[in-house]
Amino acid sequence: MKKYWTVFKTEFQKSSEYRLEFFGHMIMGLFTFAVMVFVFRAIFQGNPEIAGYTFSSVFTYLVMTKFLHPAIRWNVARLLADEIKEGRLSAYLLKPFGVLRYWFSLFWADRLVDILIRLSLIVAFLVLLPRYFSFPGFGTTLSFGLSLVLALFLNFTFNILLSLFAFWVTDIRLFSTAIDLAVGFFAGALVPLDFLPGILKPASFFLPFQYLLYFPIRVFQGAVGPEQTWVGMLISLGWLVALLILLDYFWRKGIKHYEAIGQ
């Protein structure tokens, strides 16, 4: 366990070194956020409520999508897939640690740095725009924290599962980009899932991706009752167990197929 803690600390320090670059990316993301705010402000003119949302609740939702972006990032999938494609996975397999546990440590260090920095965004909106953004009570905050942890576990499992395609496909970048866009859409990264038209809405609630973003945000907003919150967490946990079973199966199959030829 000590070696994985060392990996975690090293990656945490490494991720903390590039704060300026991170803030640059976040500022660019805030431009997109500003555009969405103006769009929804126009939509809500003369409409105090749409699909159960007020402008204030939509504003909070959009802020939280920026805060929870670490729960839908796919960088680990691309990094591990490159290690497999280039044949560098062999170096991990020869070392005295579990490969997936090693990447798990890297994942949590990276996500923790990201979340801690993004807390500044929440504080800024709490101070500057208390009319549109408010912090929930302790019980709701605790439930939100648990749903966020589950979301990150799901994200890690999705990332590793996606990376395993590199055992059979030469380059997964195009595939991972398509998956990234689809997951972001069905997780509610663009708009709340309640706004989706036609069959897209029930489809989005059937898929597990809502538990990466939409569900934790609705818990944060207090829009989900205590019973529904626990049911949602149990469903999220069920998806996680199912994905872990798939991960174990495809990892064992992939290792047998692995040729370590590189480029």
C-alpha positions in Angstrom: 0.0 0.0 0.0 2.9 2.3 0.8 4.2 2.2 -2.8 0.8 3.3 -4.2 0.7 6.2 -1.7 4.2 7.2 -2.9 2.9 7.2 -6.5 -0.1 9.2 -5.4 2.0 11.9 -3.7 4.5 12.1 -6.6 1.7 12.5 -9.2 -0.1 15.1 -6.9 3.1 17.2 -6.8 3.6 16.8 -10.5 0.0 17.9 -11.3 0.3 20.9 -8.9 3.3 22.3 -10.9 1.2 23.4 -13.9 -1.4 25.6 -12.2 -1.0 28.5 -14.7 -1.7 26.2 -17.6 -4.7 24.8 -15.8 -6.1 28.2 -15.1 -5.6 29.1 -18.7 -7.8 26.2 -19.8 -10.4 27.1 -17.2 -10.6 30.7 -18.3 -11.2 29.5 -21.9 -13.9 27.2 -20.5 -15.5 30.2 -18.7 -16.0 31.8 -22.1 -18.2 28.9 -23.1 -19.9 29.1 -19.7 -20.7 32.8 -20.3 -22.2 32.1 -23.7 -24.4 29.4 -22.2 -25.5 31.8 -19.5 -26.5 34.4 -22.1 -28.4 31.8 -24.1 -30.4 30.5 -21.1 -31.0 34.1 -19.9 -32.7 34.7 -23.3 -34.6 31.4 -23.1 -35.9 32.3 -19.6 -37.1 35.8 -20.5 -40.9 35.7 -19.9 -40.6 32.0 -18.7 -40.1 31.8 -15.0 -39.7 28.1 -15.1 -38.8 25.5 -17.8 -38.8 21.7 -17.3 -38.8 22.3 -13.5 -35.8 24.7 -13.7 -35.6 28.4 -12.9 -32.8 30.6 -14.4 -31.1 30.5 -10.9 -31.1 26.6 -10.8 -29.8 26.4 -14.4 -27.0 28.9 -13.5 -26.0 26.7 -10.5 -26.2 23.6 -12.8 -23.8 25.2 -15.3 -21.4 26.3 -12.6 -21.3 22.7 -11.2 -20.6 21.2 -14.7 -17.3 23.2 -14.6 -16.6 22.0 -11.1 -17.3 18.4 -11.9 -15.4 18.3 -15.2 -12.8 15.9 -13.6 -15.6 13.3 -13.4 -15.9 13.2 -17.2 -12.3 13.6 -18.3 -10.8 10.9 -20.5 -7.1 11.6 -20.3 -6.3 8.4 -18.4 -7.8 6.3 -21.3 -5.6 7.9 -23.9 -2.4 7.8 -21.7 -2.8 4.1 -20.9 -3.8 3.2 -24.5 -0.6 4.9 -25.7 1.5 2.8 -23.2 -0.2 -0.4 -24.6 0.2 0.7 -28.3 3.9 1.7 -27.9 4.7 -1.5 -26.0 5.7 0.3 -22.9 3.2 -1.6 -20.8 5.8 -4.4 -20.5 7.8 -2.2 -18.1 4.8 -2.0 -15.8 4.1 -5.7 -15.9 7.7 -6.4 -14.8 7.6 -4.2 -11.8 6.4 -5.3 -8.3 3.1 -3.6 -8.3 -0.4 -4.0 -9.8 -0.7 -2.0 -13.1 -4.3 -1.0 -12.5 -3.6 0.0 -8.9 -0.7 2.1 -10.1 -3.0 3.9 -12.6 -5.7 4.2 -10.0 -3.2 6.1 -7.8 -2.3 8.4 -10.7 -5.9 9.0 -11.5 -6.9 10.1 -7.9 -3.9 12.4 -7.5 -4.7 14.2 -10.8 -8.4 14.5 -10.0 -7.8 15.7 -6.5 -5.6 18.6 -7.7 -8.2 19.5 -10.4 -11.0 19.5 -7.9 -9.1 21.5 -5.3 -8.3 24.2 -7.9 -11.8 24.3 -9.2 -13.1 25.0 -5.7 -11.9 28.5 -6.3 -14.6 28.8 -9.0 -17.3 27.8 -6.5 -16.0 30.3 -3.9 -16.0 33.1 -6.6 -19.6 32.5 -7.5 -20.7 32.2 -3.9 -19.1 35.7 -3.2 -19.9 37.5 -6.4 -23.3 36.0 -7.3 -25.1 34.8 -4.2 -28.4 35.5 -5.8 -27.9 32.8 -8.4 -25.6 30.4 -6.6 -26.1 29.1 -3.0 -24.4 26.3 -1.0 -26.6 23.5 0.3 -26.9 22.3 3.9 -24.6 19.8 5.6 -26.7 16.7 4.8 -27.0 17.5 1.1 -23.3 18.4 0.9 -22.4 15.0 2.4 -24.7 13.2 -0.1 -23.2 15.2 -2.9 -19.7 14.2 -1.7 -20.6 10.5 -1.8 -22.1 10.8 -5.2 -19.0 12.6 -6.4 -16.7 9.8 -5.1 -18.9 7.3 -6.9 -18.8 9.4 -10.1 -15.0 9.4 -10.0 -14.8 5.7 -9.5 -17.1 5.2 -12.5 -15.0 7.6 -14.5 -11.8 5.7 -13.7 -13.4 2.4 -14.7 -14.8 3.8 -17.9 -11.3 5.2 -18.7 -9.5 1.9 -18.2 -12.1 -0.1 -20.1 -11.8 2.3 -23.0 -8.0 2.1 -22.9 -8.1 -1.7 -23.2 -9.4 -1.4 -26.8 -5.7 -0.6 -27.6 -5.0 -4.4 -27.1 -7.0 -5.0 -30.3 -7.1 -1.7 -32.1 -3.9 0.2 -33.2 -5.1 3.7 -32.3 -8.1 4.5 -30.1 -7.9 8.3 -30.4 -10.7 8.8 -32.9 -12.9 6.2 -31.0 -12.1 7.9 -27.6 -13.0 11.3 -28.9 -16.4 10.0 -30.1 -16.9 8.4 -26.8 -15.9 11.6 -25.0 -18.5 13.6 -26.9 -21.2 11.0 -26.4 -20.6 10.6 -22.7 -20.4 14.4 -22.1 -23.8 14.7 -23.9 -25.5 11.9 -22.0 -23.9 12.9 -18.7 -25.5 16.3 -18.9 -22.4 18.4 -19.6 -24.1 20.6 -22.1 -27.6 21.0 -20.7 -29.5 19.3 -18.0 -30.9 15.9 -19.2 -34.4 17.1 -18.4 -34.1 19.5 -21.4 -33.4 16.7 -23.9 -36.1 16.1 -26.5 -37.9 12.9 -27.6 -36.3 9.5 -27.0 -33.0 11.1 -26.0 -34.3 12.0 -22.5 -35.4 8.4 -21.4 -32.2 7.0 -23.1 -30.0 9.3 -21.1 -31.6 8.2 -17.8 -31.2 4.6 -18.7 -27.5 4.9 -19.4 -24.9 5.0 -16.5 -23.4 8.3 -17.7 -25.9 10.4 -15.8 -24.2 9.4 -12.6 -20.9 11.1 -13.7 -22.4 14.6 -13.8 -26.2 15.1 -13.8 -27.0 13.0 -10.7 -24.4 14.6 -8.4 -25.4 18.1 -9.5 -29.1 17.4 -8.9 -28.1 16.0 -5.4 -26.1 19.2 -4.8 -29.1 21.3 -5.8 -31.4 19.5 -3.4 -33.6 18.5 -6.3 -33.4 14.8 -5.4 -35.1 13.6 -2.2 -33.2 11.5 0.4 -34.8 8.2 -0.7 -34.1 8.9 -4.4 -30.5 9.9 -3.6 -29.8 6.6 -1.9 -31.5 4.7 -4.7 -29.5 6.6 -7.3 -26.2 5.8 -5.4 -27.1 2.1 -5.2 -27.8 2.1 -9.0 -24.5 3.9 -9.5 -22.7 1.3 -7.3 -24.4 -1.5 -9.3 -23.1 0.0 -12.5 -19.6 0.2 -11.0 -19.6 -3.4 -9.9 -20.8 -4.5 -13.4 -18.1 -2.4 -15.1 -15.4 -3.8 -12.7 -16.4 -7.3 -13.8 -16.1 -6.3 -17.4 -12.8 -4.6 -16.7 -11.4 -7.8 -15.0 -12.5 -9.9 -18.0 -11.1 -7.7 -20.7 -7.9 -7.0 -18.8 -7.2 -10.7 -18.6 -8.1 -11.2 -22.3 -6.1 -8.2 -23.3 -2.9 -9.3 -21.5 -3.1 -12.7 -23.2 -3.4 -10.8 -26.6 -0.7 -8.3 -25.8 2.4 -8.6 -28.0 4.5 -5.6 -26.8 5.7 -4.8 -30.4 5.4 -1.0 -30.1 5.8 1.1 -33.2 
